[in-house]
C-alpha cells in the first residue's frame, strides 16, 4: 500500500498501534491520529508489546474506545479533517458465548460486512476533508473468510461512494508493524493482504496506482472470484457448485440486511 507523506491520516482499530507507529516513524505524514477499539487499560493488559507510549511520546493523538460502527466515536474527532482513513485487517471481535452469537441474528459474514460498511459511511461523513482525495482504505487478507466478503462490489451498494481499485499490501513498507489476531497477544503469519480504496471522487493522485482484478470481468464469477469460463458449460458447472451456492447464501443475507437498513 503506497501512502502519500502529504496526507493527513487517521488509522482505525489499530490493535496494538504498531501500524500507526510505523506510519509515524517511516512515512512522517503531514498529520496522524490513531485510534483503537479497546480502552487504554485493555490495550496494556492484552498486548505486552504495544506502541501506545511511543506514539504519545511523539505527540501523536490516540483515541481509545473508538468503535467504527458508532457515529459518536467519529464525532470525537471534533471536526478534524483527513485525506485518508485506514482500517487494517478488520474483523469483528469474538463473541463471549454461543448464546450471545445466536441473539444477534446476523451471520458472521454479514456482521463483518456491516462493520466495514459503517466504516465507509462514517469515515466519509465525519472524517474526510471534501477538499482532499477523501480516501477510505481497507486492507484485508486474501484468504477465507475475508475474501468471501465481496468488498469490491457490495460494500458501497446504494452509497455515493465509488470503489476505485486495489493494490497489494506490502508489509515490508511498514517495518515496525505487527499483524495481530483479534483479541490475542500474538503476531500472526504475514499472509497476502490487499488494500481496497473507496472515494466519492475519481482517483486524481498520479502516484496512487490502483488496479482492478481479473475476476471482476464478465468472463468470471466475481462473487466467487472464479474463472475465466471458457465455455457456457464451465459457467453452468460453477453456478451449480457448492462454493457458488455458499457465496449466494452470503449475498442473500447481505441483501436482506441492506433492505432492512433502508426500512
C-alpha angles and dihedrals in degrees: 000000000000115000127190116237088214092063126104103228135200119189119204128205094358096171103204094009092239092125092053091047091051090051090049095047102041107023099034094201124201088260137347136198120181129201137189134192093226130075116252092256092050091049092052092046095046101044122045090189113044137145101228096109092044091054095045089048088054092050093248108149114237122197114203127199089028110163112192091205095058121077092210091065091056092045087063086075085075095213097314108154131218140187096214134021115196130199112187121207096333120199130162114254117260118268116250092229143356089254090057090052093048091052091057095066094203126102121246089247092054093044092056092047089048091054091052095043090055088048090055094047097045097042090054094043101043111017115031122086111234089215091059135062092280095215122182107190129191123183114199137171118261094227136078131323093016096054089054093068094082090218096170097059113025109027094081096035110147093007129113089239124108128216102232101184141266146261136198116271110233110196093195087074087067105048097180096047119113118188110221136197111248110267093001134103093224132113107228128212113278100248120180112288132193126205115216122201130208132177138152085234133067118257105266097162105106091200092057103083110186129178139196118230121241092242090072091066125100092254092066140059095245093190091061096029087234130144159342092232111211095189138026087245091059090051093050091048090054093048088054094049127110091241094056093046090051092049090046088055090052090050093048090053091048093050089050089053092050091049092050090048091056094049 
